């Protein structure tokens, strides 16, 4: 089981409003890994200590039609899983985020969501350190036109984290509808937290 990192992204910037602290042994890849784990640990903390019933995962939002907390968690976690599966396969590493496994157990059961998120964090810890930041990948995207784009593992790991934060912001909206109190920095981008020093209060999603 992966060690649980602090769920608050703001802990990395609280003592240095002008920017994040830098460990002499940090590399761009380890920094991306830290951010990815912190983002996923926010979701893990949500399903471990904040949500109290499976039903809270499945309540349909009044303001974001078609959205539930469970769908957003699953969708964002899918991006990490697809990326890690692709880069672990033989070259060329083909990647498509349009591959979605809807209606998976983590959308409706807190226990399954915990297992899925812990599994993804564990895979990040195993796969990222042995992968090159510039490892080439081929991204297949529908925009709606079919596109084939050259990219890299580092770029896609950054995107997966930023994409998750975007969906956590919508989780925040649904949690508000359910009168669920979240941490102040849940759903805010690392760049926003850096700009404000700690944390600051501040679409139908494609899920």
N, C-alpha and C positions, 0 to 999 in steps of 0.2 A: 504494500500500500504506500502511496506517495505521502511524504510529509506535507502537512497542510501549511501553506504559506499564509501570511496575514492577508485577510480578505480585503483590507482597505488599500486602495492604490495610493491614497494620499500619504501613507506612512513613509513613502520614499521621498517625499518632498516637503514634509512638515517643517523640517529643521533647516531648510535651504530654499527660501522662496524664489531665489534667482535661478534655480535649476536643480536637477537631481544630483545626489552625491555619486561619486565615481570610485569604485574599488579599483585598485591598481591592476587586479587580475581580470577585470571585466573586459569582455570583447563585445562587439556589436551583436554577435550571436547569443552570448549569455544574457545580454541586456534584453533582447527580444524574448528569450526563454523566460526571464523573470516577469516580464509584462504579461506574457501569455498565461503563465501560472497564476498571477495575481488576478487577472480577469476571470479565469475559470474558477478560482477559489471564491470569488464573490458569489458566483452562482451556487457553488457547493455550500457556502455558508447560508445562502438563501434556503436551500432545501433541507439543510441539517438543523438550523436553529431559528429560522424565521417562519417559514410556512408550517402549519400545524395539521393540515389535512390534505388528502389527495384531491379533494374537490377544488381546492384553491388553484390547482394546476389547470383546471379545465373550464373555469368560468369564462364565458365569452365577454370580451370587452364591449362596452357601449360606445366608446370613442374610437376604437381601432377595430373596425369590423373584421371578423374572421380570426382575431387574435386571442390567444390564451397564453398564460405564463408558460405552460408546458410546451407549447409550440415554439415559442421564442427560444427557450432553453435548448430544445432539440435541434432547431435549425442552426443556431450559432455553434453548438457543439459539433454538428455535422461537418462544418467547414474545416475544423481542426482535424477531424477523423479522416476526411477525404484527402487532405494535404499529407498527413502522416502516412496513410496507406500508399499514396502515390510515390512519395520520396523513398519509401522502403522497398518499392518494387524495382525491377531491373530497368535500366535506361533503355530508351528515353522515358523520363517520368511524365506521363500524360495525366492531366488534371482537369476535372470538370466539376464545378460547384453546382451544376444543374442536376446532378445525381442526388435525389433526396429520398430518404426513407421515412415517409410520413406515417403517422399513427403508430410510432414505436412506443414501447412500454414507458419510457422516461417522460413521455408527454402527459401521462395520466397517473403515475405512481411515484410518490416521493422516494421510496426505497430504490426503485429502478433508476431514477434520476441521480441519486447519490452514487450508485455503482457506476453508471455511465460516465459521470464527470470525473470520478476518481480514476477510472480506467484511462481516460484521455490525458489527465495530468500525469499519470504514470508513464504513458507512452511518450509524452513530450520529454520527460526527464531522461528516457532511454534513447530516443531517436535524435533529438536536436543536438546534443553534444557531439555526436559522431557524424554529423552532416555538415557540409560546407555551406556557409552563408550564400555563396554565389553558385551553388549547385543548380545547373540549368534544368528548367522544367518547361513543358509545353502546356499552355492553358487553352482549353476549348471553352468558348463562351458563346452565348446567344444574346444578342443585343438590341433587337430581336434577330438580326442577321447572324449567321454562323461566323464566328471569328476564331482564328488559330493564332495565338500570341506567344512569343518567347518571353519567359519570365525567370525568376530565380526563387529558390526556397526561402531566402531571407525576405524577399519582397512579399511572398504569399503568407509567411508567418506573421509579418506585420499586419497584413490585410485581415487575416483571420481574427486577430486581437481587436483591431479597430471595428470590424464588422460586429463582433460580439458586443462591444460597448454600445454600438448603435441599437442592438436588440435589447440590451439591458435597460436602455433609456425607455423603451416601450414597455418592458416589464414594470418599470417604475410607475408608468401611467396606470397600468392595470392594477398594480398593488394599491395605488391611491384609491381606485374605485372600490377596493375591498377593505379599505381602512387599515392596510398593512403598512407599518412603519419600516422603512429601509434606511440603511446607512446613508449619510448625507452625500457621499461620493459615488454611490451606486448608480451606474449609467452615465457617468461623465468621462469624457476622453482624457487620457493622461496629459495631453497638451493643455486642456482646460485647467486641470489641477495644478500643473506647473505654472501657468499664467497667474492663477489666483493664490498660489503659495500652498494652500491646503485643499479645501473643497468648497464648492459654491453651488447654491441652488440654481438652477437654470431659469399619420401616414398609414395608410394601410400598408402593412409590411408584406414583403414577398416571402411568405413562409409556407 
